Amino acid sequence: MWNVPSESRLSKIPRLYETENIKTESKLIHLHFFLDCSDFYIAEYDGDDLFWGFAILKNDFQCAEWGYIRFSELRSINIGGLEIDCELDEYWTVKKASEIKRITQCRYK
């Protein structure tokens, strides 16, 4: 994985279920992982290996969904030498899901 998020950055993500009373469009997205046409937007973290967020695989907006994502699985992705990347702090700011165009293009609304 390129640009593995620091422990400091990970510690700022709400723990699993802490935001379950917040509507999905209002959830804050703390991290953005990407590779080619796939994106993983992270809203919660268990502090160990499990994220909860929104995934869009291969630009498939119809099947994109909220769900659980294992950090270890993201770190292990390697397709022909390409690895998943985490957008750096200086390029990613925490924002609501409704402010992310790729999420709003999906059918979850």
Backbone as CSV, one residue per row, in Angstrom:
resi,resn,N_x,N_y,N_z,CA_x,CA_y,CA_z,C_x,C_y,C_z
1,MET,0.843,-1.185,0.000,0.000,0.000,0.000,0.880,1.238,0.000
2,TRP,0.492,2.190,-0.797,1.182,3.471,-0.815,0.517,4.377,0.220
3,ASN,1.301,5.189,0.856,0.792,6.189,1.804,-0.120,5.587,2.868
4,VAL,0.396,4.641,3.607,-0.361,4.038,4.713,-0.696,5.147,5.707
5,PRO,-1.969,5.276,6.108,-2.327,6.329,7.062,-1.628,6.126,8.406
6,SER,-1.191,7.211,8.994,-0.491,7.163,10.275,-1.446,6.782,11.402
7,GLU,-0.886,6.324,12.513,-1.699,6.013,13.692,-2.449,7.246,14.173
8,SER,-1.804,8.396,14.077,-2.443,9.643,14.475,-3.686,9.914,13.624
9,ARG,-3.557,9.705,12.351,-4.674,9.918,11.428,-5.792,8.900,11.687
10,LEU,-5.416,7.653,11.891,-6.406,6.598,12.161,-7.140,6.846,13.469
11,SER,-6.451,7.398,14.453,-7.062,7.610,15.775,-8.157,8.675,15.749
12,LYS,-8.215,9.481,14.703,-9.228,10.535,14.594,-10.541,10.040,13.994
13,ILE,-10.544,8.811,13.497,-11.744,8.246,12.884,-12.667,7.724,13.992
14,PRO,-13.954,8.037,13.941,-14.876,7.514,14.956,-14.849,5.980,14.980
15,ARG,-15.056,5.426,16.142,-15.098,3.971,16.300,-16.375,3.419,15.676
16,LEU,-16.346,2.130,15.373,-17.514,1.482,14.782,-18.766,1.768,15.612
17,TYR,-19.832,2.071,14.924,-21.168,2.330,15.482,-21.309,3.687,16.176
18,GLU,-20.247,4.456,16.304,-20.368,5.767,16.945,-21.212,6.739,16.126
19,THR,-21.291,6.526,14.827,-22.051,7.455,13.980,-23.312,6.818,13.406
20,GLU,-23.751,5.703,13.986,-24.893,4.993,13.396,-26.193,5.801,13.430
21,ASN,-26.283,6.817,14.259,-27.486,7.654,14.289,-27.407,8.854,13.344
22,ILE,-26.340,8.920,12.587,-26.166,9.994,11.604,-26.557,9.449,10.237
23,LYS,-27.356,10.195,9.486,-27.757,9.771,8.143,-26.509,9.555,7.282
24,THR,-26.579,8.599,6.377,-25.392,8.263,5.575,-24.845,9.463,4.814
25,GLU,-25.713,10.298,4.270,-25.223,11.446,3.506,-24.512,12.477,4.382
26,SER,-24.761,12.423,5.696,-24.126,13.365,6.627,-22.902,12.784,7.328
27,LYS,-22.628,11.513,7.123,-21.457,10.900,7.762,-20.186,11.565,7.242
28,LEU,-19.231,11.753,8.142,-17.952,12.340,7.757,-17.044,11.249,7.212
29,ILE,-16.411,11.552,6.110,-15.485,10.627,5.472,-14.070,11.082,5.822
30,HIS,-13.348,10.215,6.524,-12.038,10.567,7.065,-10.877,10.153,6.183
31,LEU,-11.051,9.070,5.430,-9.979,8.587,4.557,-10.544,8.214,3.200
32,HIS,-9.700,8.316,2.191,-10.051,7.892,0.835,-8.928,7.010,0.303
33,PHE,-9.248,5.733,0.079,-8.322,4.800,-0.557,-8.770,4.639,-2.006
34,PHE,-7.816,4.453,-2.913,-8.188,4.319,-4.317,-7.168,3.496,-5.091
35,LEU,-7.645,2.902,-6.161,-6.819,2.168,-7.112,-7.592,2.089,-8.413
36,ASP,-7.014,2.627,-9.469,-7.647,2.609,-10.779,-9.036,3.235,-10.661
37,CYS,-10.091,2.508,-10.931,-11.460,3.039,-10.899,-12.220,2.579,-9.666
38,SER,-11.517,2.232,-8.600,-12.148,1.785,-7.360,-11.809,2.749,-6.233
39,ASP,-12.808,3.026,-5.400,-12.643,3.960,-4.292,-13.243,3.379,-3.026
40,PHE,-12.590,3.662,-1.911,-13.063,3.248,-0.591,-13.032,4.481,0.301
41,TYR,-14.198,4.894,0.787,-14.338,6.083,1.612,-14.641,5.638,3.042
42,ILE,-13.823,6.029,3.986,-13.876,5.498,5.343,-14.532,6.477,6.321
43,ALA,-15.563,5.967,7.039,-16.295,6.785,8.013,-16.066,6.330,9.455
44,GLU,-15.806,5.026,9.662,-15.608,4.493,11.012,-14.485,3.455,10.994
45,TYR,-13.927,3.193,12.175,-12.793,2.264,12.296,-12.846,1.606,13.670
46,ASP,-12.552,0.319,13.739,-12.576,-0.370,15.031,-11.278,-0.206,15.819
47,GLY,-10.301,0.469,15.237,-9.022,0.685,15.906,-8.030,-0.435,15.664
48,ASP,-8.448,-1.452,14.936,-7.580,-2.606,14.690,-7.486,-2.908,13.192
49,ASP,-8.555,-3.480,12.610,-8.489,-3.915,11.213,-9.771,-3.684,10.431
50,LEU,-10.821,-3.200,11.056,-12.099,-3.126,10.368,-12.572,-1.686,10.209
51,PHE,-12.785,-1.318,8.953,-13.352,-0.018,8.610,-14.824,-0.202,8.263
52,TRP,-15.569,0.881,8.334,-16.923,0.927,7.785,-16.961,2.144,6.909
53,GLY,-17.420,1.948,5.672,-17.456,3.061,4.747,-18.175,2.706,3.462
54,PHE,-17.864,3.450,2.445,-18.539,3.321,1.154,-17.533,2.858,0.112
55,ALA,-17.906,1.836,-0.651,-17.010,1.285,-1.677,-17.650,1.368,-3.059
56,ILE,-16.843,1.814,-4.003,-17.222,1.827,-5.415,-16.152,1.010,-6.132
57,LEU,-16.525,-0.120,-6.691,-15.562,-0.989,-7.368,-15.689,-0.851,-8.880
58,LYS,-14.588,-0.555,-9.517,-14.504,-0.477,-10.982,-15.577,0.427,-11.598
59,ASN,-15.814,1.577,-10.974,-16.804,2.551,-11.455,-18.216,1.981,-11.546
60,ASP,-18.510,0.942,-10.797,-19.848,0.352,-10.809,-20.717,1.086,-9.792
61,PHE,-21.307,2.187,-10.231,-22.095,3.034,-9.343,-23.395,2.359,-8.913
62,GLN,-23.916,1.450,-9.712,-25.161,0.760,-9.379,-24.993,-0.211,-8.209
63,CYS,-23.816,-0.818,-8.103,-23.584,-1.807,-7.036,-22.746,-1.261,-5.885
64,ALA,-22.393,0.008,-5.928,-21.624,0.617,-4.841,-22.457,0.583,-3.573
65,GLU,-21.770,0.438,-2.421,-22.541,0.311,-1.190,-21.733,0.646,0.052
66,TRP,-22.479,0.894,1.147,-21.912,1.059,2.475,-21.673,-0.324,3.049
67,GLY,-20.557,-0.495,3.745,-20.294,-1.783,4.361,-18.946,-1.814,5.045
68,TYR,-18.557,-3.019,5.462,-17.303,-3.232,6.182,-16.173,-3.515,5.207
69,ILE,-15.006,-2.990,5.537,-13.813,-3.122,4.698,-12.651,-3.437,5.627
70,ARG,-11.961,-4.505,5.384,-10.804,-4.870,6.213,-9.572,-4.092,5.753
71,PHE,-8.923,-3.440,6.703,-7.695,-2.690,6.438,-6.625,-3.641,5.884
72,SER,-6.527,-4.827,6.451,-5.532,-5.803,5.987,-5.768,-6.182,4.524
73,GLU,-7.012,-6.270,4.100,-7.305,-6.592,2.704,-6.913,-5.448,1.782
74,LEU,-7.187,-4.216,2.212,-6.771,-3.070,1.408,-5.249,-3.059,1.253
75,ARG,-4.544,-3.312,2.357,-3.078,-3.304,2.313,-2.519,-4.403,1.425
76,SER,-3.249,-5.493,1.265,-2.732,-6.625,0.500,-3.013,-6.531,-1.008
77,ILE,-3.810,-5.581,-1.429,-4.150,-5.485,-2.851,-2.909,-5.144,-3.660
78,ASN,-2.662,-5.970,-4.662,-1.553,-5.755,-5.591,-1.974,-6.374,-6.916
79,ILE,-2.200,-5.522,-7.897,-2.646,-5.982,-9.204,-1.583,-5.607,-10.219
80,GLY,-0.808,-6.595,-10.620,0.263,-6.339,-11.586,1.249,-5.292,-11.136
81,GLY,1.536,-5.259,-9.848,2.474,-4.285,-9.305,1.825,-2.989,-8.842
82,LEU,0.547,-2.810,-9.117,-0.169,-1.619,-8.646,-0.759,-1.909,-7.276
83,GLU,-0.559,-0.993,-6.360,-1.085,-1.138,-5.010,-2.080,-0.033,-4.732
84,ILE,-2.957,-0.295,-3.788,-3.934,0.710,-3.389,-3.200,1.871,-2.716
85,ASP,-3.756,3.044,-2.830,-3.149,4.249,-2.266,-4.143,4.907,-1.322
86,CYS,-3.636,5.578,-0.318,-4.463,6.376,0.584,-4.134,7.839,0.307
87,GLU,-5.159,8.607,0.034,-4.941,10.016,-0.268,-4.308,10.712,0.933
88,LEU,-3.265,11.461,0.690,-2.522,12.146,1.741,-3.336,13.258,2.393
89,ASP,-2.998,13.567,3.641,-3.665,14.633,4.397,-3.726,15.943,3.623
90,GLU,-2.635,16.281,2.963,-2.613,17.576,2.280,-3.528,17.632,1.056
91,TYR,-4.022,16.463,0.609,-4.938,16.428,-0.538,-6.355,16.015,-0.148
92,TRP,-6.519,15.487,1.056,-7.837,15.027,1.499,-8.233,15.748,2.777
93,THR,-9.394,16.347,2.773,-9.930,16.939,3.986,-11.200,16.181,4.357
94,VAL,-11.436,16.036,5.634,-12.642,15.355,6.105,-13.841,16.131,5.597
95,LYS,-14.796,15.402,5.026,-16.004,16.037,4.488,-17.174,15.077,4.574
96,LYS,-18.368,15.606,4.469,-19.571,14.783,4.488,-19.648,13.939,3.215
97,ALA,-20.263,12.780,3.343,-20.450,11.914,2.177,-21.193,12.655,1.070
98,SER,-22.135,13.498,1.439,-22.916,14.248,0.443,-22.081,15.266,-0.330
99,GLU,-20.864,15.530,0.124,-19.978,16.482,-0.560,-19.002,15.789,-1.504
100,ILE,-19.106,14.475,-1.605,-18.187,13.711,-2.455,-18.946,13.269,-3.699
101,LYS,-18.572,13.826,-4.819,-19.305,13.606,-6.061,-19.455,12.126,-6.402
102,ARG,-18.393,11.349,-6.254,-18.471,9.931,-6.629,-19.467,9.171,-5.751
103,ILE,-19.624,9.566,-4.519,-20.625,8.913,-3.665,-22.029,9.352,-4.080
104,THR,-22.214,10.625,-4.341,-23.564,11.115,-4.685,-24.023,10.615,-6.038
105,GLN,-23.113,10.140,-6.872,-23.501,9.580,-8.176,-24.105,8.179,-8.028
106,CYS,-23.984,7.599,-6.865,-24.432,6.219,-6.651,-25.886,6.169,-6.241
107,ARG,-26.436,4.994,-6.260,-27.871,4.782,-6.030,-28.285,4.786,-4.569
108,TYR,-27.347,4.959,-3.626,-27.670,4.827,-2.214,-28.675,5.872,-1.723
109,LYS,-28.815,6.978,-2.424,-29.611,8.116,-1.951,-31.045,7.758,-1.661
